């Protein structure tokens, strides 16, 4: 039923602008492709423990296209990409990943904007889970798809309200898999008050329900409330932060458990004439790929510096800690640091060299700790608004 509602919303958003008497036909559209080639040495392609590492040279070829269509009231945006991954020696790990997202929005009135989106992604679990969750799992093929719908409503110039509902599916395929398919629904509500032109206050209310396709239909429900604010010190300098409470019901283990905890986030962004810096830190809860109720801490530091108009350096360092509520499971920590140096060969072509060092440590089983070193060279070409009506 919910899929039918989402489908009807998407169709309405597409058709409405063209049949509404007040819609504007003065549209702006553009198509922006990009492509990249990467060669990388990896001393531990499966992030295995010491003594079982596999090293290889890996090649990546990527192509992405972004398309946009805008009128005064209607907007459609497409972001679609594909990446091929080729191993020199262990070619059984060769893979083709791709992801696609279409978003639509429409200004119903001066006070009300509605939106909907759909997405599809095919990836491999090991790379994605490490990047997104800091969680190391076995490498398996997966499909993720779903959609969302929401709206923004302005009561006054100072007071507004937004609401979003998202449905996600994860499907695993292959000869054998240790993961169960899952479905999740997320509802997010956020009243907002503009205290001043520089300061906004939020109340982030959220609910997430994750159900796994295994005997008994195990389920993890998470409720959260987090008062937050954003303050812009200047156009290129702001801080956004919040702190609150979460309550979690977990019946994915034999004994149903209820847990709660403190959640927060602090995001700091600063831009200078030749440099940028960002600090992001947070604590939250999530339902993991292997049916775990996990509390996660994250700290990320990013920075860049332009030595000349064409020559730049950057660095990113991340720390993640996953604490599993089930005492039979092992807590873990994941560290990663990535310095890089790049040169703009032309305004649209960039060559970048980078190295990446990561560690993954287990609290109760240090004998299974592992690390990974990678070094690569990437050539990227971008063509902003290559095709456009302006």
N, C-alpha and C positions, 0 to 999 in steps of 0.2 A: 504493500500500500504506500509506504513512504517513497519507494522508488517511482511510483506513478505520480505522486505529488511533485517530486523533484523534476521529473520529465516534463510535466505540465508547466511548471514554473519556467524552465528553460525555454520551452516553445513560446510561452507568453512574452518573455523578454525579447526574443528574436522578432516576433511578429508585431508586437505592440508599437514600437517606434515608427514602423512604416505605415501603419494604419491610423495612428493617432493624428487628428486634425492639426494639433499644435506642434507636431514634430518638425524638426528642422532638417532640410535636405542638404545644407551646406556642410558636407562631411569632409573629414581629413583622414586619409588612410596611408599606411606605410608598411613596408616589408623589409626587415633587417636580418639578413643571414650572417652566420659566423662559422668558422671552421678551425680546427686545431689538430696538430700532430705532436705526440709526445713519445719520446724514447726514455725508458727508465730501467735502472738496475735495482733489483730487489733481492736482499739477502735472506728473506724469509717470507715467501709469497703467501703461505697459509697461516702466518703468525703462530707457528708451532713452538713447543717448548724446546729447551736446549737439547741438542743431540738428534733432533728430527727435522731440522730446518731444510727447506728446499729453496735454492737460489736460482734466479733466472733473469733474463732480459725481457721486458714487457713493452709492447708497442700499443699505443692508444690512438685511435682516429675518431674525431668527434665532428658532428655537424649539427647546428641549431638554427632555428628560424623563429623570429618574433614578428608577429603581425598585429596591427592595431587599426581599429576603425572607430572614429569619433565624430559625433555630432554634438549639438548643444546639450542634448539630454541623454543620448545613448552612447555606450562604449562597449566594444568587443575587443578582447585581447587573447591572442593565441601564442603559446610558448611551447615549442616542440623540438625535441632533440634525440639524437641517436649516437651511441658510442660503441665502437668495436674494440675488443681487448684481445691481443694476440701474444702468446707466450712462445719464446724461441725454442725451448726444450720441452716443457710440459704442456704440449698443445691440447691435451684433454681439458684444460681449463679455459680454452678460448671461449669467448662469449660475446654476445651482442645485447647490450642494454639500451632501452629507450624509454622516454617519458614524454607525456603530452598533457597540456592543460589549456582549457578554454574557459575564459571568464567573461561574463556579461553583466552590465549594470545599466539602470535606467532611472532618470530623475522623474518620478511621478508628479511631483509638485516642488515648489520652492523648499518645502520642509522635509520631503520624503524621497529617499533613494532606496531602490531595491536591487539585489544582486543575486547571481547564481553562478555556479562553476561546476565543471566536471573534470576528472583527471584519470589518467591511466599510466602505469609505470611497470616496467619489467626490469628486475635487477637481480643481483646476487646478495644474499643475506650478510655475508661476512663483511664486505666493504661498506654497505649501507648502515648496518647496525653499529659498526665502530665509529663511523662518521657522525651519525645522528644521535646515538644513545651512549656511546662509549662502552658498548657491550660486545664481547667476543663470543661468537657462535659459529657453528659449522657452516661451511659454504654450501648454499643450496639455491636453486633457481626459484624465483618468486614473482607473482603478479600482484600489484596493488592498484585498486581502482575505487572510485566513489565520486562524491559530489557534495556541494554545500549550497545553502540558500540563506539569505539574511537581508537586513535592512538597517538604515540609519534614519532617525527622525529627530529633527531639531524643534524643540518646544519653544525656545527663545534663542537669542544670539549667544547666551551663556550656557543654557542647559540643553543637553541632547541625550539620546539613548540609541544603542546599537544592540542587535541580536543576531546570532548565527547558529545554524544547525549544520553539522557535518556527519556524513555517513562514509565509513571506510571499510573496504574488504581486503583481506590478504589471503592469497591462494598459493600453495606450494605444489610443485609438480616434479616428477622424475621417478626413477625406479624405486627409490625409497626415501623417506623423509622422516625426521624426528620431530618436526614441528606440525602443529595442528592449524588448520585454517581458522581465521578469526574475523569477527565483525565488530566494529566499534561505532558508537554514536557519541557525538560531543555537542553539548549545548553551552553557548557562551553569551552572557548578558553583561552589558557595561553601560551604566549611567555615567555621564561625564558632565563636569561643571567647569567652565572657564573662569577661574578666579581673577585672572588678569591676562593681557595679551601674551605674557610670557609663561604663565602657570596654568596648568590644567589638572583637575582632580578626577580620578576614576574610582569606580567600585567594580572590580572584576569578579563576576560570579560564574562558576563553571561546574559542569557535571559531565562525567565520561563513563560510559558503560561498555566494557569489552567482554565479548562472549566467544569462547573457543569451541571449535567443532570437534569435540571428543566426548567419550561416554560421560553422561551426567551434565553436559553443557556447562562446564565451569565458567564462572563469571567474576569479574572484578569491577566494582563500582567506586568511583572517586568523586567526592564533593569538595569544592574549594571556594573560599571567599578571600579576596585580597584587595584591600584599599591601596591605591597607587596614585602617583603624581608624576608629572613631567614639567620641568622648568627649563626654558631656553634662556641661557645667559646672554647669548648672541646668536646670530644666524648660523654660525658654524660651531656652536658649543652648547650642548644640552646634557641633562641627566634625567633619567627616568628610573623610578624605583617603586617598590611595593612590598608589603609584608602582610601575611595573613595566616589562615588555618585551613588544613585539609582533613577530611575524614574518609576512610577507605573501608569498604566491605569486600572481603576476599573469600570466595568459596571454591577456589581453584585447587586447594589442598584438601586432604581428607577431613581436617577440622576447620570449619568456617571461622575466620578471624576478623576482628575489627581493630583497626589501628587509626591513629591520628598523628598530626605533627605540624610543625611550623614550616611555612613556605615563604620564600622571598625572591626578589630579583633586584639587581642594581645594574643599570646600563649607563655607561659614561662614554660620550663621543666628543672629540675635539678635532678641529681641522685648522691648520695654519697655512701659510702661503705655500710651503714646500713639504709639509709633513701632515700626517694624520695619526690619531691614537684612539684606541677604543678599549674599554674594560667592561666585560660582561660576567656577572656572577649570579648564581641562582641556586635555589633548592626547590625541587618539586617531586611529584610522584608519577610513576607511569606503570602500565601493564606491559610486561616484556614479552618478547617473541616466544619464550619458553615457559609461559604461564606463571611468571613471577610478579609479585607485588614489590616494586623496587622504589626506594627513596634515593634520589640522585642529587649530588652536588656538582656544580660545574663552575669553572673559572676559565675565562679566555682573555688573553691579552693580544691585541693586534696593533701593528704600527707600520708606517711606511715613510720613506723620505726620498724626495726627488733631488738627486745630486745635480742633474742638469735637466733641461726640458725633455730629453729623451731617455736619460739614464736614471733608474730608480732602484731602491732596495726595500725589502719588506721582511717582516718576521711575524710569526703567529705561534703562540704557545697556549696549550690547553691542558687542564687537569680535570678529570672526572672521577667521581667515586660513586659506586653503586652499592647500596646496602639493601640486601634482600630480607624482607620481613620474615620469611620462612627460615628458622634457625638451622635447618638441615642443608641449606644452600650457603655457598661461600661468597662473602663480600669481595669486591675487587676494586682496583684503581687502574686508571689508564692515563698515561702522560704522553704528550706529543709536542714536538717543537719543529717548526719549519721556517728556516731562513731562505730568502730568495733574492735574486738580483736579475734585473730585466733591462732590455734596451728596445726602444721603439725604432724599428728599421724605417718605417714610414708612419704617417698618421694612423694607418689602419692595420699595420703588421708589427707584432711584438715578438721578440725572442726572450725567453726566460729560463734561467737555470735555478734549480732548487734542490735542497736536500731535506730529508725528513727522518727524524729519529723518534721511535715510539717504544714505550714499555707498558706491559700489562702484568700487574701483580695481584696475587691472591692472598688474602689475609691469613687463611688457615692452611694453605698448601703452597708455601713458597717454592717447593720443588717444581711446580708447574709454571713458575714465572717465565716470561719470555720477552724478547725485544725484537725490533725490526729497524733496518736501515735501508733507506731508498734515496737514490740520486737520479735526477732526470733533467731533460732539456725539452722545452715546449715552444712550438711555433704557432702563434695564434693570428688569425686574420678576421677582422670584423668589418662589416659594411653597413653602418647605420643608415636607415632610411634609403636603402639602395633603390627601391621602387616606391614611389609616392606620387600623390597628385599635387604636391606643393614643392 
